[in-house]
Amino acid sequence: MKKLLALAVVAGGVLFVIKRNKDAKAEADLWREATAPTGKPLGAVSTNGTAPARAAGAGQNN
């Protein structure tokens, strides 16, 4: 009976570690996807927090 209980404890520990590693990988993949550069223009949003520069002469009526 003690051997069966010990086996159950070891199996539970192994399953816990596997699940934890799987969750950590999923979180890392999600973070990597969320922070990956897209290559698409961001419109009025700048990646460094400043307002994007306008093209020379843009918006001026001469």
KAMOJO-V548337 format. One record per residue. RES is the residue in three letters. SS is DSSP state (~ for helix, > for strand, _ for the rest). PSI is psi in radians with two decimals (none if undefined). Layout:
res=RES ss=SS psi=PSI
res=RES ss=SS psi=PSI
//
This chain:
res=MET ss=_ psi=-0.70
res=LYS ss=~ psi=-0.64
res=LYS ss=~ psi=-0.68
res=LEU ss=~ psi=-0.73
res=LEU ss=~ psi=-0.75
res=ALA ss=~ psi=-0.70
res=LEU ss=~ psi=-0.71
res=ALA ss=~ psi=-0.69
res=VAL ss=~ psi=-0.77
res=VAL ss=~ psi=-0.78
res=ALA ss=~ psi=-0.72
res=GLY ss=~ psi=-0.73
res=GLY ss=~ psi=-0.74
res=VAL ss=~ psi=-0.79
res=LEU ss=~ psi=-0.65
res=PHE ss=~ psi=-0.79
res=VAL ss=~ psi=-0.73
res=ILE ss=~ psi=-0.78
res=LYS ss=~ psi=-0.72
res=ARG ss=~ psi=-0.74
res=ASN ss=~ psi=-0.66
res=LYS ss=~ psi=-0.73
res=ASP ss=~ psi=-0.69
res=ALA ss=~ psi=-0.68
res=LYS ss=~ psi=-0.73
res=ALA ss=~ psi=-0.72
res=GLU ss=~ psi=-0.71
res=ALA ss=~ psi=-0.72
res=ASP ss=~ psi=-0.72
res=LEU ss=~ psi=-0.77
res=TRP ss=~ psi=-0.74
res=ARG ss=~ psi=-0.72
res=GLU ss=~ psi=-0.70
res=ALA ss=~ psi=-0.51
res=THR ss=~ psi=0.05
res=ALA ss=_ psi=2.48
res=PRO ss=_ psi=2.47
res=THR ss=_ psi=-0.45
res=GLY ss=_ psi=-0.06
res=LYS ss=_ psi=2.59
res=PRO ss=_ psi=2.54
res=LEU ss=_ psi=0.08
res=GLY ss=_ psi=-2.12
res=ALA ss=_ psi=0.12
res=VAL ss=_ psi=2.30
res=SER ss=_ psi=2.62
res=THR ss=_ psi=-0.35
res=ASN ss=_ psi=0.12
res=GLY ss=_ psi=-0.03
res=THR ss=_ psi=2.86
res=ALA ss=_ psi=2.43
res=PRO ss=_ psi=2.55
res=ALA ss=_ psi=2.48
res=ARG ss=_ psi=2.72
res=ALA ss=_ psi=2.64
res=ALA ss=_ psi=2.21
res=GLY ss=_ psi=-0.06
res=ALA ss=_ psi=2.34
res=GLY ss=_ psi=0.14
res=GLN ss=_ psi=2.33
res=ASN ss=_ psi=1.82
res=ASN ss=_ psi=none
//
